[in-house]
Amino acid sequence: ASHHNMAAAYDRGFFDDLVSPFLGLYRDNNLRADSSPEKLAKLKPVFGVRNGDATMTAGNSTPLTDGASVALLSSEEWASAHSIP
């Protein structure tokens, strides 16, 4: 449900003034709006497979890109000159 809620929030424009596009990206790249419990149940474990007790799948773990962030500090004039909102 959380992915459906997030997709709906993007579609409503909730994040429009909270997210600054960067290199053409304007949404989280791990949003799975079409996920469902049935689809998630079919995913094979990918971490801990050697031990035979693997439970981590692409559906219940964080994406490999999770946690990335950036801070850009500039003057208002510089940001305006470079088309950064």
N, C-alpha and C positions, 0 to 999 in steps of 0.2 A: 504494500500500500504506500510506503514512503516514496518509492520511485514514481508512482502514479501521481502522488500529491506534489512532488517536486516538479514534474513535467507540467502539471496544471498550473502551478505557480509561475513557471517560466512563460507559459502561454498567456496567462493573465497580465503579464508585464510586471509581476511583483519584484523581480530582480533588476529591472531596467536601470534604476538609479543606484543600484548596489554593486553591480559588476561592470568593470571596465573591460571592453574587448581588448584582446592582445593577440597579435598575429592571426587575426581572423577567428579566434575562439571567443565565444561569448556565453557558453554553457559549460557546466562540468562535463568532462569527457567520460565519466563513469555512470551517467544517467541511463537507466534501462527502463524506459517508459512502458515497454511491452512485456516486462517480466511478469511471471505468475508463479504461484506455488507449484503448479504442475511442471512448468519449465525448469524451475530451480531443482526439483526433486530428481530430474533426469541428468543433472550435471555430475560428471565423474570427479572424484577427489584428485587434487593435483599436488598437495603438499603432504609429506609424511607417507607417501606411497610405499616406500621401502620397508617400513615397519609393519605394514599391513593393517594399521589402525587409523588410516587417514579419514578425516572428516571435512577437511578444508577444501572447498570448491571455489570456483570463480564467483559463485552466487552468494556465498556466506563469508567471504573474506574481503578485506579492503583491496582496492585496485593497486597495482604496482606503482601508479602515479600519485597515490594518496599522500597528502601531507606537503606537497609542494606549495610554496608561496613566494611572493615577491613584494618588495616595497620600493616604490619609486618616489623619491623626494625631489621636488623641483620648485622653481618659482612659477607663479601663475602665468607669467609672460612666456616662459619656456614651454610650458605645457600647451598653451594656446598656439604657439608657433609650430608645435609638432602634432597638432590635432589630437591631443590627449584630453579627454573630458575632466 
